[in-house]
Every structure is written in structure tokens, then in C-alpha cells.
């Protein structure tokens, strides 16, 4: 009933439990559920947009991180701090 992924197992378990409660109360209705984690669009434009968005974010992060580390070590040098 459940696949190996826990994302799919929880909705199936909730469906089984809810339908069991409906049967206990002699109800003829049934609850159906489905689970789809991500939309399955295969648009190349969307993939390109996501790729270039992530790439630009990583480039900005890579450009801004080294000066931050250099300033931190310069401050340590100024106050003559040492690590034990």
C-alpha cells in the first residue's frame, strides 16, 4: 500500500484511517487522496529560469563571502586574539 518514500506513506495512512472511521459510522462516502510533491512540468523555459536564478544567487554569495571572512580575520589580528 505504501511506497518506500515517507512522503507518500503518510497520506495513504490517513486515507486508510479516515475510510475506516467512515465505515464504522455506516457512511457510504469515501475519501480519496493523492500525493504529488512537485508539479511535473517539463517546460525548458522553467528549467532555464530556475538554473540561472540559482546560478546568479550562488555567484553573488561567492563574491560576497570571502571579504566577510577577511574582515573577520583582520579584526582578530587587530585585537591580537589567539585560539587555544
Buried (B, 14 or more C-beta within 10 A) or exposed (E): EEEEEEEBBEEBEEBBEEBEEBEEEEEEEEEEEEEEEEEEEEEEEEEEEEEEEEEEEEEEEEEEEEEEEEEEEEEEEEEEEEEE
